[in-house]
Amino acid sequence: MKIGNIEIGKVALAPLAGITDMAFRQICRGFGSGYCETEMVSAKALSFNDKKSFELMELSDDEHPCGIQLFGSEPDVIANAAILAKNAGADVIDVNMGCPAPKIAGNGSGSALMKNPVLCGEIVAAIKSKVDLPVTVKIRKGFDNESVNAVEVASICEQNGADAIIVHGRTRQQYYSGQCDLDIIKAVKSAVSVPVIGNGDVKDIKSAQKMLNYTGCDGVMVARAALGNPWIFRIFKEYFDKRIIIDAPSNEDKLKIMREHIELVCKYKGEHLGMLQSRKQIAWYLKGFKGAAKFRNEAGTVSTLDDMYKLIDRVLLYQSVNN
């Protein structure tokens, strides 16, 4: 499928705040994710030259095509941020209209934008007037069950120049609870002519194929299922490209991947900050291992790469002894 003139794969990594940093995107791209996006970046913070926000937009050479996701509620501010995103190397500009977090929605951004469909369209139009990149919007089913308006928002965004619509089949009220509503994704796909990417509860080949078949969407995004599990993209790629079903890697290989991932994090962020931010990643990688609960608790205390290497040795020893 294509977003504008950018060709992407059928299965992409969804943007996740505090998780989909450059290291994680690189790892997932290496396993076959057809597309990825940065963590969401505050348009207003960029207007104040906030260093951390600019750092969130840093892209490596081998992760293209990659979108930079912006959030905000002022069309001109987001449009000016899109110029900065383009200069940072973005292939696509994505606008977050779905984040349910109170600190985002409470300020009128993220999922709160869905309360004002006209404003959603104005934001897209403003960006399109400033940059010549494809523009996408990531929306939800609606703000709550009383205002399910994904079709309206998607249609208005398309009319104002959006090149693709990404739909998470839950309301803001649901956060991540309950089940993803495939019917709303199907309805959006029927209402617009631009590509539609479905998001929500895609965790394996069966759920991905179900979403694609039932909704008719052009692609799917994987979020939580990729945590500690970046090889899921190789499983998807082999299936959708060749109709081959492959197994997940061995426990030993999983730990090698984890090691490579965390070393990349430390390379980009420094060992101290990198290890602090990687504790949750390590815990996700250890899910399903024998003695996982104990080792995940230990993951919460690692402070250096050497701590991680020693933890890996203990995990491997425990697996062999209890095999």
C-alpha positions as CSV (number, residue, x, y, z in Angstrom):
1,M,0.0,0.0,0.0
2,K,1.0,3.6,-0.4
3,I,0.6,6.7,1.8
4,G,0.7,9.4,-0.8
5,N,3.8,8.5,-2.8
6,I,5.4,6.6,0.0
7,E,5.2,2.8,-0.3
8,I,4.9,0.9,3.0
9,G,4.2,-2.7,4.0
10,K,1.0,-4.2,5.1
11,V,2.0,-4.4,8.8
12,A,3.5,-1.4,10.6
13,L,4.7,-0.5,14.1
14,A,2.2,1.8,15.9
15,P,3.6,4.9,17.7
16,L,3.7,4.4,21.4
17,A,4.8,7.2,23.8
18,G,7.9,6.4,25.8
19,I,8.4,3.1,23.8
20,T,8.9,3.5,20.1
21,D,12.2,5.4,20.3
22,M,14.8,5.2,17.6
23,A,16.3,2.0,18.9
24,F,13.0,0.1,19.1
25,R,12.0,1.4,15.6
26,Q,15.3,0.1,14.2
27,I,14.9,-3.3,15.8
28,C,11.3,-3.6,14.5
29,R,12.3,-2.4,11.0
30,G,15.1,-5.0,11.0
31,F,12.5,-7.7,11.5
32,G,10.3,-6.5,8.7
33,S,8.0,-3.8,10.0
34,G,6.8,-2.0,6.8
35,Y,6.6,1.4,8.4
36,C,7.0,3.1,11.7
37,E,6.4,6.4,13.4
38,T,8.1,8.3,16.2
39,E,6.7,8.8,19.6
40,M,4.3,11.7,19.6
41,V,6.0,15.1,19.6
42,S,4.5,18.3,21.0
43,A,4.0,20.9,18.3
44,K,3.9,23.7,20.9
45,A,7.1,22.4,22.5
46,L,8.8,22.5,19.1
47,S,7.7,26.2,18.8
48,F,9.6,26.9,22.0
49,N,12.7,25.1,20.7
50,D,12.4,22.4,23.3
51,K,15.5,20.2,23.0
52,K,13.9,16.9,24.1
53,S,11.1,17.4,21.5
54,F,13.7,17.8,18.8
55,E,15.5,14.7,20.0
56,L,12.2,12.7,19.6
57,M,12.3,13.5,15.9
58,E,15.8,12.1,15.3
59,L,15.7,9.4,12.7
60,S,18.3,6.8,11.8
61,D,19.3,6.2,8.1
62,D,17.9,2.7,8.1
63,E,14.4,3.2,9.4
64,H,12.8,4.9,6.4
65,P,10.0,5.2,5.5
66,C,9.2,6.7,8.9
67,G,6.6,9.2,10.0
68,I,6.9,11.8,12.6
69,Q,3.8,12.1,14.8
70,L,2.8,15.5,16.1
71,F,0.2,16.5,18.6
72,G,-1.4,19.8,19.4
73,S,-4.7,21.7,18.8
74,E,-3.6,24.9,17.0
75,P,-3.5,24.5,13.2
76,D,-0.8,27.1,12.6
77,V,1.4,25.7,15.4
78,I,1.1,22.2,14.1
79,A,1.8,23.3,10.5
80,N,5.0,25.1,11.6
81,A,6.0,22.0,13.5
82,A,5.4,19.9,10.4
83,I,8.0,22.1,8.6
84,L,10.5,21.2,11.4
85,A,9.5,17.5,11.1
86,K,10.2,17.6,7.4
87,N,13.6,19.1,8.0
88,A,14.3,16.3,10.4
89,G,13.8,13.8,7.7
90,A,10.1,12.7,8.1
91,D,8.6,10.8,5.2
92,V,5.1,11.3,6.5
93,I,3.5,13.7,9.0
94,D,1.0,12.0,11.3
95,V,-1.3,13.9,13.6
96,N,-2.3,12.3,16.8
97,M,-6.0,12.6,17.2
98,G,-6.4,9.5,19.4
99,C,-4.2,9.7,22.5
100,P,-6.4,9.1,25.6
101,A,-3.9,10.3,28.2
102,P,-5.5,13.0,30.5
103,K,-2.5,15.3,30.1
104,I,-2.9,15.3,26.3
105,A,-6.7,15.1,25.9
106,G,-7.1,17.4,28.9
107,N,-5.3,20.2,26.9
108,G,-7.5,19.7,23.9
109,S,-5.1,17.6,21.9
110,G,-5.1,13.9,21.1
111,S,-8.5,12.2,21.3
112,A,-10.1,15.5,22.4
113,L,-9.7,16.8,18.9
114,M,-12.5,14.3,17.9
115,K,-14.9,16.5,19.7
116,N,-14.3,19.1,17.0
117,P,-14.3,17.5,13.6
118,V,-14.0,20.9,11.8
119,L,-10.8,21.6,13.7
120,C,-9.4,18.2,12.7
121,G,-9.9,19.2,9.1
122,E,-8.4,22.7,9.7
123,I,-5.2,21.1,11.1
124,V,-4.8,18.8,8.1
125,A,-5.4,21.7,5.7
126,A,-2.8,23.9,7.5
127,I,-0.2,21.2,7.4
128,K,-0.8,20.5,3.7
129,S,-0.4,24.2,3.0
130,K,3.1,24.2,4.5
131,V,4.7,20.9,3.6
132,D,4.6,18.7,0.5
133,L,4.7,15.4,2.5
134,P,1.9,12.9,2.9
135,V,-0.3,13.6,5.9
136,T,-2.1,11.0,8.0
137,V,-4.3,11.2,11.1
138,K,-4.5,8.6,13.8
139,I,-8.1,8.7,15.2
140,R,-10.2,6.6,17.5
141,K,-13.8,5.3,17.3
142,G,-14.9,8.5,19.0
143,F,-14.4,10.3,22.3
144,D,-17.0,8.2,24.1
145,N,-19.9,5.9,23.4
146,E,-22.2,8.9,23.0
147,S,-20.0,10.5,20.3
148,V,-18.9,7.8,17.9
149,N,-17.8,9.9,15.0
150,A,-14.8,8.3,13.4
151,V,-16.5,8.3,10.0
152,E,-17.2,12.0,10.2
153,V,-13.7,12.9,11.3
154,A,-12.1,10.7,8.7
155,S,-14.2,12.1,5.9
156,I,-13.5,15.7,6.9
157,C,-9.8,15.0,7.2
158,E,-9.8,13.4,3.7
159,Q,-11.6,16.4,2.3
160,N,-8.9,18.6,3.7
161,G,-6.1,16.6,2.2
162,A,-5.3,13.6,4.5
163,D,-3.5,10.9,2.5
164,A,-4.4,8.0,4.9
165,I,-6.5,7.4,8.0
166,I,-5.3,5.2,10.9
167,V,-8.2,4.0,13.1
168,H,-8.0,2.6,16.6
169,G,-11.3,0.8,17.1
170,R,-11.9,2.0,20.7
171,T,-13.2,5.2,22.1
172,R,-11.1,7.5,24.3
173,Q,-13.4,6.5,27.2
174,Q,-12.3,2.8,26.7
175,Y,-8.6,3.6,26.7
176,Y,-7.3,0.1,25.9
177,S,-10.0,-1.9,27.6
178,G,-12.6,-4.0,26.0
179,Q,-12.4,-5.2,22.4
180,C,-11.4,-3.3,19.3
181,D,-14.5,-2.6,17.2
182,L,-13.9,-3.8,13.7
183,D,-17.2,-2.4,12.5
184,I,-16.0,1.2,12.9
185,I,-12.8,0.5,11.0
186,K,-15.0,-1.1,8.2
187,A,-17.3,1.9,8.2
188,V,-14.3,4.3,7.9
189,K,-12.9,2.2,5.0
190,S,-16.3,2.4,3.2
191,A,-16.6,6.1,3.7
192,V,-13.2,7.3,2.4
193,S,-11.1,6.7,-0.7
194,V,-7.7,7.1,0.8
195,P,-5.9,4.1,2.5
196,V,-7.2,3.0,5.9
197,I,-4.9,1.3,8.5
198,G,-6.6,-0.6,11.3
199,N,-5.3,-0.6,14.8
200,G,-6.3,-2.4,17.9
201,D,-5.8,-6.0,19.2
202,V,-3.6,-7.1,16.3
203,K,-1.5,-9.7,18.1
204,D,-0.9,-12.6,15.7
205,I,-1.5,-13.7,12.1
206,K,-5.1,-14.7,12.9
207,S,-6.1,-11.3,14.3
208,A,-4.3,-9.4,11.6
209,Q,-5.9,-11.5,8.8
210,K,-9.3,-11.1,10.5
211,M,-9.0,-7.3,10.6
212,L,-7.9,-7.1,7.0
213,N,-10.6,-9.5,5.7
214,Y,-13.5,-8.1,7.8
215,T,-12.9,-4.4,7.5
216,G,-11.3,-4.3,4.0
217,C,-8.6,-2.0,5.5
218,D,-5.3,-1.6,3.6
219,G,-2.9,-2.4,6.4
220,V,-2.7,-2.9,10.1
221,M,-0.7,-1.4,12.9
222,V,0.8,-3.5,15.8
223,A,1.2,-1.8,19.2
224,R,1.3,-3.7,22.5
225,A,1.9,-7.1,20.8
226,A,5.3,-5.9,19.7
227,L,6.5,-5.1,23.2
228,G,9.4,-7.5,24.0
229,N,8.4,-9.2,20.7
230,P,9.8,-7.3,17.7
231,W,10.2,-10.6,15.8
232,I,6.4,-10.6,15.4
233,F,7.1,-8.5,12.3
234,R,9.2,-11.2,10.7
235,I,6.3,-13.7,11.4
236,F,3.9,-11.3,9.7
237,K,6.2,-10.6,6.8
238,E,6.9,-14.2,6.0
239,Y,3.2,-15.0,6.1
240,F,1.9,-12.1,4.0
241,D,4.8,-12.1,1.5
242,K,5.2,-15.9,1.1
243,R,2.3,-17.5,3.1
244,I,4.9,-19.2,5.2
245,I,4.3,-19.7,9.0
246,I,7.5,-19.5,11.0
247,D,8.1,-20.1,14.7
248,A,9.2,-17.5,17.2
249,P,12.9,-17.5,18.0
250,S,14.4,-19.7,20.7
251,N,14.7,-18.3,24.2
252,E,18.5,-17.9,23.7
253,D,17.8,-15.9,20.5
254,K,15.2,-13.8,22.2
255,L,17.8,-12.8,24.8
256,K,20.3,-12.0,22.0
257,I,17.7,-9.7,20.4
258,M,17.0,-8.1,23.8
259,R,20.7,-7.5,24.3
260,E,21.1,-5.9,20.9
261,H,18.0,-3.7,21.5
262,I,19.1,-2.4,24.9
263,E,22.7,-1.8,23.7
264,L,21.2,0.3,20.9
265,V,19.2,2.3,23.5
266,C,22.3,3.0,25.5
267,K,24.2,3.9,22.3
268,Y,21.7,6.6,21.6
269,K,20.8,7.8,25.1
270,G,23.8,7.0,27.2
271,E,24.1,4.0,29.6
272,H,22.5,5.7,32.6
273,L,19.4,7.0,31.0
274,G,19.3,4.1,28.6
275,M,19.2,1.5,31.3
276,L,16.6,3.3,33.3
277,Q,14.3,3.5,30.3
278,S,15.0,-0.1,29.3
279,R,13.9,-1.8,32.5
280,K,10.3,-2.1,31.2
281,Q,11.6,-3.4,27.9
282,I,13.7,-6.1,29.6
283,A,10.6,-7.1,31.6
284,W,8.6,-7.5,28.4
285,Y,11.3,-9.6,26.7
286,L,11.3,-12.0,29.7
287,K,7.6,-12.7,29.5
288,G,7.0,-16.4,29.1
289,F,10.4,-17.5,30.4
290,K,10.6,-20.0,33.3
291,G,11.0,-18.0,36.5
292,A,9.8,-14.9,34.6
293,A,8.1,-13.2,37.6
294,K,11.4,-13.3,39.6
295,F,13.5,-12.1,36.7
296,R,11.1,-9.3,35.7
297,N,11.4,-8.0,39.3
298,E,15.2,-8.1,38.9
299,A,14.9,-6.2,35.6
300,G,13.4,-3.3,37.6
301,T,16.8,-2.9,39.4
302,V,19.3,-3.0,36.5
303,S,21.4,0.1,36.2
304,T,24.2,-0.8,33.8
305,L,24.8,-2.9,30.8
306,D,26.8,-5.2,32.9
307,D,23.8,-5.7,35.2
308,M,21.8,-6.8,32.1
309,Y,24.5,-9.2,30.9
310,K,24.6,-10.9,34.3
311,L,20.8,-11.1,34.4
312,I,20.9,-12.7,30.9
313,D,23.4,-15.3,32.3
314,R,21.1,-16.1,35.2
315,V,18.1,-16.4,33.0
316,L,19.9,-18.8,30.6
317,L,21.2,-20.9,33.5
318,Y,17.7,-21.1,35.1
319,Q,16.2,-22.2,31.8
320,S,18.8,-25.0,31.3
321,V,18.5,-26.3,34.9
322,N,14.7,-26.3,34.8
323,N,14.3,-27.6,31.2
